[in-house]
Amino acid sequence: MRSYKRTDRIASLVKDAVSELLVFEVMDPRVHDAVVTHVHVTADMSIARIYVRSLVSDEQGKAELMAGLDASRGFIRSRLVQRVRLMRAPSLEFFYDEQEDEAARVDAILDRLSREKPGGSGA
């Protein structure tokens, strides 16, 4: 079993804090539909990579979300230091989490292949 690293604990705290900040404190309406799916903190804790999804799944909603996060980055970082009580604030990098979209695409391909299989019964 893998030991529980400090970076994992910090990532969990950052995820919780950023999620709350996006809902309750960031005033930019572009980020209110954001869901933080995962956070990765580098070993030296200088960078926090924050993966988000939008509840609005169109391309315009995605672009607006990322623009809102970029505009709010400084505010989020300053509040994050207060909430998580870090000695030094990590640099924040926001990424759109494409994992769910990729999984849906793979499922669709597998479904199509199973329907096209000769004999038609699947297994």
For each residue, the residues with C-beta under 8 A, 3 or more apart:
1:
2:
3:
4: 8 9
5: 8 9
6: 9 10
7: 10 11 41 42 43 45
8: 4 5 11 12
9: 4 5 6 12 13
10: 6 7 13 14 41 45 48 84 86
11: 7 8 14 15 39 40 41 48
12: 8 9 15 16 39
13: 9 10 16 17 83 84
14: 10 11 17 18 39 41 48 50 80 84 90
15: 11 12 18 19 36 38 39 50
16: 12 13 19 20
17: 13 14 20 21 79 80 83 84
18: 14 15 21 22 36 39 50 76 80
19: 15 16 22 23 35 36
20: 16 17 23 24 25 83
21: 17 18 24 25 26 76 79 80 83
22: 18 19 25 26 31 32 34 36 76
23: 19 20 32
24: 20 21
25: 20 21 22 75 79
26: 21 22 31 32 68 72 75 76
27:
28: 31 32 68 71 72
29: 32 68
30: 64 65 67 68 71
31: 22 26 28 34 65 68 69 72
32: 22 23 26 28 29
33: 54 55 56 61 65
34: 22 31 52 53 54 55 65 68 69
35: 19 52 53 54 55
36: 15 18 19 22 39 50 51 52
37: 51 52 53 97 99
38: 15 50 51 97
39: 11 12 14 15 18 36 48 49 50 51
40: 11 48 49 51
41: 7 10 11 14 45 47 48 49 90
42: 7 45 46 47 48 49 90
43: 7
44:
45: 7 10 41 42 86 88 90
46: 42 88 90 91
47: 41 42 90 91 92 93
48: 10 11 14 39 40 41 42 90 91 92 93
49: 39 40 41 42 93 95
50: 14 15 18 36 38 39 92 93 94 95
51: 36 37 38 39 40 95 96 97
52: 34 35 36 37 65 69 94 95 96 97
53: 34 35 37 57 96 97 100
54: 33 34 35 57 61 62 65 96
55: 33 34 35
56: 33 61 65
57: 53 54 61 62
58: 61 62
59: 62 63
60: 63 64
61: 33 54 56 57 58 64 65
62: 54 57 58 59 65 66 96
63: 59 60 66 67
64: 30 60 61 67 68
65: 30 31 33 34 52 54 56 61 62 68 69 96
66: 62 63 69 70 94 96
67: 30 63 64 70 71
68: 26 28 29 30 31 34 64 65 71 72
69: 31 34 52 65 66 72 73 76 94
70: 66 67 73 94
71: 28 30 67 68
72: 26 28 31 68 69 75 76
73: 69 70 76 77 92 94
74: 77 78
75: 25 26 72 78 79
76: 18 21 22 26 69 72 73 79 80 92
77: 73 74 80 81 89 90 91 92
78: 74 75 81 82 89
79: 17 21 25 75 76 82 83
80: 14 17 18 21 76 77 83 84 86 89 92
81: 77 78 84 85 86 89
82: 78 79 85
83: 13 17 20 21 79 80
84: 10 13 14 17 80 81
85: 81 82
86: 10 45 80 81 89 90
87:
88: 45 46
89: 77 78 80 81 86
90: 14 41 42 45 46 47 48 77 86
91: 46 47 48 77
92: 47 48 50 73 76 77 80
93: 47 48 49 50
94: 50 52 66 69 70 73
95: 49 50 51 52
96: 51 52 53 54 62 65 66
97: 37 38 51 52 53 100
98: 101 102
99: 37 102 103
100: 53 97 103 104
101: 98 104 105
102: 98 99 105 106
103: 99 100 106 107
104: 100 101 107 108
105: 101 102 108 109
106: 102 103 109 110
107: 103 104 110 111
108: 104 105 111 112
109: 105 106 112 113
110: 106 107 113 114
111: 107 108 114 115
112: 108 109 115 116
113: 109 110 116 117
114: 110 111 117 122
115: 111 112 120
116: 112 113
117: 113 114 120 122
118:
119:
120: 115 117
121:
122: 114 117
123:
